[in-house]
Amino acid sequence: MCGGRLLRTTCGQELEILDPGEQNFHSGPDFFNARIRLGKIIWAGNVEVHLYASQWKIHGHHLDPAYDNVILHVIHYFDLEIKNSKGRSIPALILDAPFIQDVQPEDLQERKNWLLCQSYRSDIALRVQKNWIHRLYRERLDQKVYQMTQILNRYPGDREKALFIAMASGFGLQINSLPFEMMASGIPSPLLLKIKNCLPDVEALFFGQSGLLHSPVKPGSYAASLWKRYAQLKKAAGTDPLPPHLWKFLRIRPASFPTLRLAQLASLIHLHYPLYENFRNKESVSGIEQMLQFRTNSYWNNHYIFDKPSPHSIKKLGEHSVKNLIINVIIPFTEALHRKEPQKYSGINPLTILCHMTPESNHIIKKWTNFGICPGNAMEGQALIQLYNGYCKQKRCLECEIGKLKPSWCP
């Protein structure tokens, strides 16, 4: 069903769209994390939208493993039965062209306005927002602590490994957090400890295991030297490199390219591994900030990716990146330890720290600011992110303290 309509695929299977997923603004399928019912089976995966079915092949998706998790192909003209790189047929749904135009991109998510209640924001007293803000922050912190607890539970007694994986995920940002975490999970801690004093070795290991380091086409280049080092380290790593298609570059600023972020993570390990011991010895946030203010290998001052020179700039973590790692990794990791063993680990007071930090700068905070709602500190910024992601985006208006004032907002 979709808008009251009974849907069927080109093969005659009954289809129900349970969740259209989220629009993908980067490389890969058009929508991520969709849920559909085909017959009696529920599928979770990605959705691709084309006017003609044959565009799947024209665009090379049939050869691209990044499209192997597509569960539905939405089209107007069915001129070709398509398959993924593994040879599996992809169910196709034919919709009329006006409907396809509607579902690309905003209306498939049934959201013309960023906020359903945005035209009423000026009517809401600031004190209501303040009373609501602390609960929202605790919800967001609890979600992050849960994620950190899951990592700690996978490596009981090995906090160094757990923090390395959590930190790697943070360096990957939201778009590349999963491949960063997968790469870090496959690297043995003893190997890191053995090579940490040699930055080129650490880079060779990270780039080799990431799948982004290939047999070089330019003998004598920096990539070639890392390839030679990785050939000696690969056996000790014990796991295969990741498939390169997992990494996202498209529509990402060069400063956030996974190649540069991997180089920055390598520099952190070179300077401060073991991470847990070094971070726990810091008595203040300023001490943690100083640990994260380091420069990468000089090669990256003229590169964002291998063998493609760029204008010279000293590559180091900016203020925003440092703040992001403290808020999204260090604080929830420490809090997770405190909750697991409160007698042994006193932890830090997240609320106290974030109230003294400036808020993050991202598209959600900028949107709130456009509506005249400006977070005064990092705690309020986190609360506004939780408000949008956890309530506005999910249309949970009647569960929102603000939305309760205007029930007519709700669909």
C-alpha positions in Angstrom: 0.0 0.0 0.0 1.1 3.6 -0.7 -1.3 6.4 -0.1 -4.2 3.9 0.0 -3.1 2.3 -3.2 -2.5 -1.5 -3.6 0.9 -1.9 -5.2 2.4 -4.8 -7.1 5.8 -5.4 -8.6 6.3 -6.1 -12.3 6.4 -9.8 -11.3 2.9 -9.5 -9.7 4.1 -9.6 -6.1 2.0 -7.6 -3.6 4.0 -4.7 -2.3 3.6 -2.6 0.8 6.0 0.3 1.6 6.5 0.3 5.3 9.2 2.9 5.5 10.6 4.8 2.5 13.9 5.4 4.2 16.1 8.5 4.1 17.2 10.3 1.0 20.9 9.8 0.3 22.7 13.0 -0.9 26.0 11.1 -1.5 27.1 8.3 -3.8 25.1 5.1 -3.8 21.3 4.3 -3.9 18.8 7.2 -3.7 17.3 6.1 -0.4 18.8 4.2 2.5 17.3 2.0 5.2 13.9 1.5 3.6 11.5 -1.3 4.7 9.0 -3.0 2.4 6.8 -6.0 2.4 7.0 -8.3 -0.6 4.3 -10.9 -0.3 4.6 -12.1 3.3 8.3 -11.3 3.7 9.6 -8.0 5.1 12.8 -6.6 3.5 15.2 -3.9 4.7 17.6 -2.2 2.4 18.0 0.6 -0.1 15.8 2.0 -3.0 16.9 3.3 -6.4 14.7 5.5 -8.5 14.9 5.9 -12.3 12.6 7.0 -15.1 13.7 4.0 -17.3 14.6 0.6 -15.8 17.5 0.4 -18.4 19.2 3.4 -16.6 20.3 0.9 -14.0 22.6 -0.7 -16.5 23.5 2.6 -18.3 24.7 4.0 -14.9 26.7 0.8 -14.2 24.8 -0.2 -11.1 24.8 -3.9 -12.3 28.6 -3.9 -11.8 28.7 -1.8 -8.6 28.6 -3.8 -5.3 27.4 -0.6 -3.6 24.0 -1.3 -5.1 23.8 -5.0 -4.0 21.6 -4.0 -1.1 18.9 -2.4 -3.2 15.6 -4.1 -2.5 13.3 -2.1 -4.8 13.7 -0.3 -8.2 11.1 2.4 -8.6 10.6 3.3 -12.3 8.1 4.6 -14.9 9.1 2.6 -18.0 9.9 -1.1 -17.6 12.2 -1.7 -20.5 14.7 -4.1 -18.9 14.8 -6.6 -16.1 17.8 -5.6 -14.0 20.1 -7.5 -11.7 22.8 -6.5 -9.1 26.5 -7.4 -9.3 25.8 -10.8 -7.7 23.2 -11.7 -10.4 20.2 -11.3 -8.1 17.1 -9.8 -9.8 15.8 -6.6 -8.2 12.0 -6.2 -7.8 10.7 -3.3 -9.8 7.7 -1.0 -9.1 6.1 0.9 -11.9 4.6 4.3 -11.0 3.3 7.0 -13.2 5.8 9.8 -13.9 4.0 12.5 -11.9 4.2 10.2 -8.8 7.9 9.6 -9.4 8.4 13.4 -9.7 6.6 13.7 -6.3 8.8 11.2 -4.6 12.0 12.8 -5.7 13.3 14.0 -3.4 11.3 15.8 -0.7 7.8 14.4 -1.1 8.8 10.7 -0.9 9.6 11.6 2.7 6.2 13.4 3.0 7.9 16.6 4.2 7.5 19.9 2.4 8.6 21.9 5.4 11.7 21.2 7.5 9.4 21.5 10.6 5.7 20.8 10.5 5.3 23.5 13.1 7.7 26.0 11.7 5.1 28.6 11.0 4.1 28.6 14.7 7.5 28.8 16.3 7.3 32.4 17.2 4.2 31.7 19.3 6.1 29.3 21.7 7.4 30.7 24.9 11.2 30.3 25.4 10.7 28.9 28.8 8.8 25.9 27.4 11.8 25.2 25.2 14.2 25.5 28.2 12.1 23.1 30.3 12.1 20.6 27.4 15.8 21.0 26.5 17.4 19.0 29.4 15.3 16.0 28.8 16.2 16.0 25.1 19.9 16.2 26.0 19.6 13.2 28.3 17.9 11.2 25.6 20.7 12.0 23.1 23.4 11.2 25.7 21.6 7.9 26.6 21.6 6.9 22.9 25.3 7.6 22.5 26.1 5.8 25.8 24.2 2.8 24.6 26.3 2.7 21.4 29.5 2.9 23.4 28.3 0.2 25.8 27.7 -2.1 22.8 31.3 -1.6 21.7 32.6 -2.2 25.3 30.5 -5.3 25.6 32.1 -6.7 22.4 35.6 -6.3 24.0 35.2 -7.1 27.7 38.2 -6.0 29.6 39.9 -4.4 26.6 39.1 -0.7 26.9 42.0 0.3 24.6 40.4 -1.7 21.7 37.0 -0.3 22.4 38.1 3.3 22.5 40.2 2.8 19.3 37.1 1.6 17.5 34.9 4.3 19.0 37.4 7.0 18.0 37.8 5.6 14.5 34.0 5.7 14.1 34.1 9.4 15.2 36.9 10.2 12.7 34.7 8.7 9.9 31.9 11.3 10.6 28.4 10.1 10.0 28.9 9.3 6.3 31.9 7.0 6.7 31.6 5.9 10.4 30.8 2.2 9.5 33.8 1.5 7.3 36.1 3.3 9.8 34.7 1.1 12.6 35.0 -2.1 10.4 38.6 -1.2 9.6 39.5 -0.6 13.2 37.8 -3.8 14.4 40.1 -5.8 12.2 43.4 -4.5 13.5 44.9 -6.3 16.5 45.9 -4.1 19.4 49.4 -5.7 19.9 50.2 -4.8 16.3 49.2 -1.2 16.9 51.4 -1.1 20.0 54.3 -2.5 18.0 54.2 -0.1 15.1 52.8 3.1 16.7 56.2 4.8 16.9 56.5 4.7 13.1 53.9 6.9 11.5 54.4 5.5 7.9 53.8 2.0 9.2 50.6 3.1 10.9 49.4 4.8 7.7 50.3 1.8 5.6 48.3 -0.5 7.9 45.2 1.8 8.0 45.2 2.5 4.3 45.9 -1.1 3.4 43.2 -2.5 5.6 40.7 0.1 4.4 41.0 -1.1 0.8 42.0 2.4 -0.3 45.6 1.5 -1.0 46.2 -0.4 -4.2 49.2 -1.6 -6.2 50.6 1.9 -7.2 50.8 3.1 -10.7 53.5 5.6 -9.9 56.7 3.9 -8.8 58.5 5.9 -6.2 55.4 7.7 -5.0 54.4 7.9 -1.3 51.5 5.5 -2.1 54.1 3.1 -3.4 56.2 3.3 -0.3 53.1 2.6 1.9 52.2 -0.3 -0.4 55.6 -1.9 0.3 55.2 -1.4 4.0 51.7 -2.9 4.0 52.9 -6.0 2.2 55.0 -6.7 5.3 52.2 -5.9 7.7 49.3 -7.5 6.0 49.9 -11.0 7.4 50.1 -9.7 11.0 46.8 -7.8 10.5 45.1 -11.2 10.1 42.0 -9.9 8.2 41.3 -9.0 4.6 41.0 -5.4 3.5 37.6 -3.8 3.2 35.9 -3.5 -0.2 36.7 0.0 -1.5 33.0 0.6 -2.5 32.1 1.1 1.2 33.9 4.5 1.3 32.0 7.6 0.4 33.7 10.6 -1.4 31.0 12.1 -3.5 29.6 15.4 -2.3 32.0 15.5 0.6 34.3 18.4 1.3 37.9 17.5 0.7 38.7 18.2 4.4 36.3 15.3 5.2 37.6 12.8 2.6 38.2 9.4 4.3 41.8 9.4 3.0 42.6 12.5 5.0 40.6 11.4 8.0 42.5 8.1 8.0 45.8 10.0 7.9 44.6 12.1 10.9 43.6 8.9 12.8 47.0 7.5 12.1 48.7 10.6 13.5 46.6 10.3 16.7 47.7 6.7 17.2 51.3 7.6 16.5 51.3 10.3 19.1 48.9 9.1 21.8 48.4 5.3 21.7 47.4 3.7 24.0 44.4 6.1 23.8 42.6 5.1 26.9 45.5 5.6 29.3 46.4 8.9 27.7 42.8 10.3 27.8 42.0 9.2 31.3 45.1 11.0 32.6 43.8 14.3 31.4 42.1 16.3 34.2 40.2 18.8 32.0 38.6 19.1 28.6 41.4 21.6 27.7 43.9 18.8 28.2 41.9 16.5 25.8 41.6 19.3 23.3 45.4 19.7 23.3 45.8 16.0 22.6 43.6 16.4 19.6 45.4 19.4 18.2 48.1 17.7 16.1 49.3 17.8 12.5 49.2 15.0 10.0 52.1 13.6 8.0 53.5 16.5 5.9 52.6 14.5 2.7 48.9 15.4 3.3 49.7 19.2 3.4 49.6 18.9 -0.4 47.1 16.1 -0.9 43.6 15.0 0.0 43.9 11.7 -1.9 47.0 9.8 -3.2 48.9 11.1 -6.2 46.7 14.1 -6.8 48.4 17.3 -5.5 46.4 20.0 -4.0 47.2 23.6 -2.8 49.4 23.6 0.2 47.6 23.8 3.6 48.7 22.4 7.0 46.3 19.5 7.8 45.2 19.3 11.4 41.9 18.8 13.2 40.0 22.0 13.3 38.1 23.3 16.2 34.8 21.8 14.9 36.4 18.3 14.5 37.9 18.4 18.0 34.6 19.4 19.5 32.8 16.7 17.6 35.1 14.0 18.9 34.8 15.2 22.5 31.0 15.4 22.4 30.3 12.3 20.4 33.1 10.0 21.5 35.1 10.9 24.6 32.1 12.1 26.8 29.8 9.2 26.0 32.6 6.6 26.2 33.6 7.8 29.7 30.0 8.0 30.8 29.4 4.4 29.5 32.4 3.2 31.7 31.0 5.1 34.7 27.5 3.5 34.3 29.0 0.0 33.9 31.3 0.3 37.0 30.2 3.3 39.0 32.3 2.4 42.0 35.5 2.1 39.9 35.1 4.9 37.4 33.9 8.3 38.7 33.4 9.5 35.2 32.9 13.1 34.2 29.8 15.2 34.4 28.7 15.6 30.7 26.2 18.4 31.5 28.8 20.5 33.3 31.3 20.1 30.5 28.9 20.8 27.6 27.4 23.8 29.3 30.9 25.4 29.1 31.4 24.4 25.4 30.1 26.2 22.4 27.6 24.2 20.3 28.5 22.2 17.2 28.1 23.7 13.8 26.1 21.5 11.4 23.1 21.8 9.1 20.6 21.0 11.9 21.9 23.7 14.2 22.0 26.2 11.3 18.4 25.4 10.5 17.3 26.0 14.1 19.2 29.3 14.0 17.3 30.4 10.9 14.1 30.0 13.0 15.6 32.2 15.7 16.4 29.4 18.1 20.2 29.7 18.8 21.8 27.2 21.3 23.8 29.0 23.9 26.1 26.0 24.5 26.9 22.5 23.4 24.3 20.9 25.7 21.5 23.0 24.1 22.9 22.2 20.7 22.8 18.4 21.4 19.2 18.8 22.6 18.1 20.6 19.4 19.7 17.8 17.3 17.8 15.3 19.4 14.6 17.3 19.0 14.8 17.3 15.2 16.1 13.7 14.7 14.0 12.1 17.4 10.8 14.0 17.2 10.4 16.5 14.2 11.8 14.1 11.7 9.8 11.2 13.0 6.6 13.3 13.3 6.3 12.5 17.0 4.5 15.9 17.5 2.2 14.6 20.2 5.1 13.4 22.2 6.9 16.7 22.0 6.3 19.3 24.7 6.2 22.0 22.1 4.0 20.0 19.7 1.4 19.4 22.5 0.6 23.1 22.4 -0.5 22.9 18.7 -2.0 19.4 18.0 -3.2 20.7 14.6 0.4 20.5 13.4 0.3 16.8 13.4 -0.5 14.9 10.2 
